[in-house]
Amino acid sequence: MLLFRWAILFLLLVAGVSFAFYAGTGQAKYRRVGWIVLKWTLLAAFGFFAVLIAERVA
């Protein structure tokens, strides 16, 4: 579980750095990569925490 939390934190950091590169350079590829990483990271995090909540309920 700790590994998954660190992976989520790392991927959110990657998305933030990508958005910072976009702000610094203005190249749209960094914004696109940032959105892709952010989207899949949030989907994975919601899925992970939904499983944890379901385990506690059951």
ABEGO torsion letter per residue (X at the ends): XAAAAAAAAAAAAAAAAAAAAAAAAGBAAAAAAAAAAAAAAAAAAAAAAAAAAAAAAX
